Amino acid sequence: MSVTVLLVDDEPLVRAGLRAVLDAQPDIEVVGEAADGAAVIPLVRQLRPDVVAMDVRMPLLDGIEATKAVLKSIDEPPKILVVTTFENDEYVYRALRAGADGFLLKRARPSEIVHAVRLVAEGETLLFPAAVRSLAAEYGTSSARARLERAALTEREEEVLRRMARGMTNAEIAAEMFVGAETVKSHVSAVLAKLGARDRTQAVIAAYESGFVAPT
């Protein structure tokens, strides 16, 4: 089954480049394009893409507000992959905090672009670079720490969350912890439920904001 993608960027050349890379893959199909975040809601309703690759800075509605709108307005929303120029941009972190599932640098190699789309489509976490980890720690609050304490994660669940924060997939976590993939999946589900996190990315943000994982 193909992963369907909606491209949202105000630069035609960026959209053309992403389309060329993604449409060359046998398991990925670009189903639509938009030049601004304001067009995202109707296109998502019409096309039902699995992933929205969305520019973080756009003239009418930026990627942060568009992400919020999609998550608020769409039942079973698509995964959102923020596309940006600078990895240390506060806009990126704010978009992730708003509910985006990961981000992609515009200068990324074709193989990295394809990998990012596949990962978020599968519900996995993209590895956060040092710049984003530092921003998360900077935004840390006592309420974030209290949230993690209230979650009362088991020792195993804490081990899984630490590995999620390192960007490891379920299969990689299973191999490192010497347990089955289904066991890891169960632990991940428990972590998300206890933290009240929509997905893995939101759980990882909580881990960094609370100080549970240090931005090394």
N, C-alpha and C positions, 0 to 999 in steps of 0.2 A: 504494500500500500504506500502511495506517495505521500510525502509531507507537503502540504500546500502552504504557500507563503504569500502574504500581501506586503508590498514594498511601499514605505511612506517616507519620502524625502523631498525637500524642495529643490534639490539639484538633479536635473535630468541625467547628467553624466554618472552620478552615483547610482541612481536607479538602474541605468543601463548596464553599468559594470556588475552590480549585484545580480541582475537578471541573467546576464551572460554566464556568470559563475554557477548560479544555482540551477538554471535550466539545463546545464550540461550534465547534471547528475540524473541517473535513471530513477532515483527514488525521491526527487524533489521537483515540485512544479510551482512556478510563480503564477498565481491566478489573478493578480491585479496590482495596480499602482495608484498612488495618490501623491500630490505635491504638498499636502499640509495635513496636520493632525485633525483639522476640522472635518475632513472627509472620511475619517476612519470609521465612525459608528455605522453609517449607512452601508459602507463597503463590507464591513465585517458581517453585518446582518445579511447582506446579499450573497457574499462569497463563502462565508464560514471557513476562513483559513485556519490552519493549525497553528501557524506562527505569523506574527506581525513584526517585520523588521522596520523599526521606526526611528527616524532622526530625532535627536533630543532637542535640537534648536530649529524651530520653524516660525515663520512670520505671524501667522494667525493664531494657531493653537500649538504650543510646543509639546514635546514628547511626554513631559511629566503630566500635564493636564489631560492629554489624550489617553494616557495610560489609566489615569483615574476614571475617565469617562467610560472607557471600555469595560473596566472591572465593575463599575457601578451599573452600567446599562445592559450588559450582555449576559444572558444565562449561559453557563459553560463557556466562558471567554477563552480566546486563543492565548497561547503563550506570547509574551512580548519581549522581543530582543531589541534593546536600544542601540542605535548606531550612532557613534560619536567620533569626533576628531581627537579629543584629548582624554586620556584615561583618568587624569586627576581632576577633571571637571566636576565641580560640585553638582552640576545638573545631573550628571550620571548617577551619583549617589542618591540624589533626591528622587530620580526616576525609579531606581531599584527599591527605595523605601516606599514609594507609592504603589509598588506591586509588579514592576517589570521583573522578568525572570532571568535576565542576564544582559550583558552588553557586548558590543562588537566594535572594534576600532576600524575606521574607514580605511586605514592603511594595512589592514590584515591581509595575509596571503590567502589565495583562493581556498587552499585546504583548510585554513583556520575558519573561514566563513562557513564552509560546508559543515565542518565539525560543530560549530556553534549552533547552527540551525538544527542539526540532528539531536544534539544534546538537550536543548531546551524543549524540543518536540517530545522527547522521551521523559521529560520531567526531571532531568538531572541538573546539577548545579555547575555553572561555569566557574572556573577558578578566578577568585578575586585577586587582582594584582595589589602590590603593596600600597599604592596610592589610595585605592578604594578601601582597603582594610584600615588605613590610618584615618580616613574620613569617618568611617563607622565608629571607630574608637573615640574620635573627637566629639561625635554626636552622642556618646554614651551618657546615660542619665541614671539617677537612682531608681527611677521607675523601671528602666530596662533591667537593672540588676534584680529588683524585686520580682519582676515578671519571671525571670529565670528561676529564682528561688521558689516561687509559688508552683512552678511547673513540677518540682520534685522529681527530676529525672532519675532513673536508676543508674547505677554505675555503667552498665552496658550501653544505655541510651546516651550517656555523656560521652562515652568512647566513640559512638557512632556520630554524634554531633560534631566532635572535634575533627573527625575525618571528613565529614560533609563540608566543614569550613575550609578544609584543604583542597576542596574541589574534587574529591574522589567519588567515583560512581559506585553504585551498589555492588557491582561485581568486584571492583578494586577493594572496597571495604570488606567484603566477604573473604577475599583471598588473604588480606592482611590480618583479619581477626580469626581466621580458620573456622568460619561458620558458613552455613548455606546462604545462598542469595535470598531465599524466601525469609530466612531469619532476619537478615539485614532489612529487607523490605518492611517487615513487621515492626522492627525497631524504629525505622524512619517514620512510619505512619504514627507510631506512638509519640515520637518527638514532636511532629507537626501538631498533633492533637493537643498535647500538653502545653505547647507554646502558643496555641491559637494561631499558627502560621498557615498561610494559604498554600505555600509550597516550600521547597528546599531553600530557595534564595532568601525568603523571608526568615526562615529559621537561622540561616547563616548570619544575616544582618543582626538578629537578636543576640546571637552568640558573641559577635564582636562588640555591639553596643553595650552589652552587659559586662564586658570584661572577662567573660568566661573563656574566650580565646583571645590571646594577645596578637596585635598586628605586627608580627615579626617580619 
